[in-house]
Amino acid sequence: TPTFDAIEQQVNRDQVARARNALNEINDGLQASALDYAVWDDMFSFARVPTKAFEEEIFTPLGYENLGVDYMAVVRFDGSTAWSQADNADGTAYLPAETAALTPLLLSGPIAEAARAAEKSGTYVRGTRGVYAIQTTWIKRTDGSGKPFAYLVIGQLLDETTLTNALQVKTQLGLNVAPAIKQEILRSADKTYS
């Protein structure tokens, strides 16, 4: 018969597999939303020359809530932004401090390099409120044409409610980990950037 230790290890493997599957579903949904918005003539024009009218129609807290996201940005390959805002959980206001924490992570370094190098990319970043799932997609015209010069960033905060809903089991999220475990995470392909 299997030992208790073997059973416990299998349960842990099963839980990790469920968590990975849930994160894949979240990331796939974010990527689909990013593609819907990024391959669009109006977004292509906005990335070149931002307008208040486009911001007031598309980039609103209510729009974020309807899309199920907590952060959006339009970043040009040269590192400048046409838009970058995080919003609150209620979808009623932007969060300047959170925006200030997230934006630099997406303008330079490994995330920006990956976003410029590949049409689609994804990762996790740590903001002041917690860890976000991030997906990026090159901005193109509706017909798929146009030399890419910017990418759209869409992010969702992975809080306990989001993870509980995704996993269908009560989830607690601990952002502080033991030093040895942190080193193991940082060596992993599943790490977050902070």
Secondary structure as UniProt FT lines:
FT   HELIX           4..38
FT   HELIX           41..48
FT   HELIX           52..58
FT   HELIX           61..67
FT   STRAND          71..76
FT   TURN            77..78
FT   STRAND          81..87
FT   TURN            89..90
FT   HELIX           96..107
FT   HELIX           110..117
FT   STRAND          120..126
FT   STRAND          131..138
FT   TURN            142..143
FT   STRAND          150..157
FT   HELIX           160..167
FT   HELIX           179..187
FT   TURN            189..190
//
